[in-house]
Amino acid sequence: MEAAIRAAAPIELPERGLIKGLPPGPRMPRALQTAIWSRQAQWMLGQSRARFGDMFTIRIAHEGDWVMLADPEMVKQVFTGDPKIFHAGEGNQILRPILGDNSVLVLDEKPHMSQRRLLLPPFHGERMKGYERTMSEIAGREIDSWPAGTPYKLRPRMQAITLEIIIETVFGVHDTERMGPLREALRDFLDLTTNPRILMPVLMVGPERVNMIPAFRRRVEAVDRLIAEVIDERRRAEDLETRDDVLSMMLQARHEDGSPMSDAEIRDELLTLLVAGHETTATALSWAMERLTRHPEKLERLRAEVEAGEDAYLTATVQETLRLRPVIVVVVRKLTEAVELGGYELPAGARVVPCIHLIHRDPQTYPEPERFLPERFLDNPPGTYTWIPFGGGVRRCLGAAFAQFEMAVVLRELVRRYEITPANPASERTLRRAITETPRHDATVVLN
């Protein structure tokens, strides 16, 4: 594989004019590049950057040609570019069969902005902070049930915490009878985006034909039935106007013409918030503890500041975790017309891909980029185009603040309760699960 990546020499730009077409990249067949990408994305990115520089092309099945960008100025050009030209929704079409036609992630231009406006209120200001008590109670109950003195995998339990938080704060479901079936259906549905054995066929057959896969269709239909029941029940709730969960706010939201959101819109956005906020946050929390336990002096500093009621180091720890171990390594924009970028005239239809993984490891921005140093963010807040775990521009993740807030709450509850050490002193390597980068051994620790 390394020989194939080395096969093409970089193209030197002429002194004047643009190169029409795509920058160079690995010459392997598209199917082989797709297979490597699905299992060893970070390796592929690092090798390609070393060979081709901050701009190179890889080719992914059913996804066209991806022009990877590892330079902050290029990333800025993409994030501040005209949304009519840089289509994120078209770049996310693989998610359409999972999330539906109305998901904010698969829409562009005016439809996207319309849906985004409806979803903004729950994730801003005091309303978001109002979820803190619920988050703390859920995290505390779960953490108190963990066994001490034996190796314990944190990632599955972090998934349990983040799912319960979504069920209560997003779906607004609290009664045990309703939560059980909903929890199981949502877990099965989440397999569509987190289980490589299911996602790989999606990549191979493409989003247009994925509904032909029985296992895929069964999971979607099962969760759709339960969500329809929850929506119908909530519409008839007498206390709808006083509830603060996201579903209740969606039911009261209105489009610019005064019309309410349809059940299909609500279904699609609920699943979008589930997919965007469950696995990613759980994995980021797992990476935070994996890194902290390999740096006991930093874990002790975090515990001391949490006990003192201070948040600065906690916030910096969350930010450094998301820098060093971003859960998603890229964001994608599809060009609707030709664009000049990095000395190339890229054709319409190409996908430009700001590379989170490589941007976060630029030694010019982050000295000693492979080191876990929360201190780097204490006096230097993250840069708009150099710290991009949630993307950027008008497509920046709606739940970015919610996710960081949730991470801080859960970490605070955990370090208060236990002394935590790694089950193995060696750092856990990255394991690619579908589209996320997770700790290979699920952040296995010993709690005391």
Secondary structure, DSSP 8 states (H G I E B T S, - for coil): -HHHHHSS------SSS-EES------S-HHHHHHHHHHHHHHHHHHHHHHH-SEEEEEETTTEEEEEE--HHHHHHHHTS-TTTEEHHHHTGGGHHHH-TT-TTT--HHHHHHHHHHHSGGGSHHHHHTTHHHHHHHHHHHHHTS-SSSEEEHHHHHHHHHHHHHHHHTS----HHHHHHHHHHHHHHHHHHH-HHHHHHHHHH-TTTGGGSHHHHHHHHHHHHHHHHHHHHHHT-TTGGG--SHHHHHHH-B-TTS-B--HHHHHHHHHHHHHHHSHHHHHHHHHHHHHHHT-HHHHHHHHHHHHTT--HHHHHHHHHHHHHS-SS-B--EEESS-EEETTEEE-TT-EEEEBHHHHTT-TTTSSSTTS--GGGGTSS---TTT--TT--GGGS-TTHHHHHHHHHHHHHHHHHH--EEESSSS---EEEETTEEEETT--EEEE-
